[in-house]
Amino acid sequence: MSHSNPNQAKVILDHLLIGNRITALDALQHFGCFRLAARIHELRKEGYEIEETIVAHNGKRYASYFIRNCVFAQQELCLA
């Protein structure tokens, strides 16, 4: 979380840790984050196993990020 607002990455991580998925549009609307992929990259570098799927909707394709098997888990359980 070195080059970004650490609070922004933290709220995104918290969102993922309780079992939610997030897209770039979600991140912008809910957290004011314009660069979700960069925040995800930072969190992955810290050891979080964040996965992604590509969603196709109305002719558009976008990434949806999530942490598998991490609903209500402690952060340590989600580390690589």
Secondary structure as UniProt FT lines:
FT   HELIX           6..17
FT   TURN            18..19
FT   HELIX           24..31
FT   HELIX           36..45
FT   TURN            46..47
FT   STRAND          51..57
FT   TURN            58..59
FT   STRAND          60..66
FT   TURN            68..69
FT   TURN            71..72
FT   HELIX           75..78
//
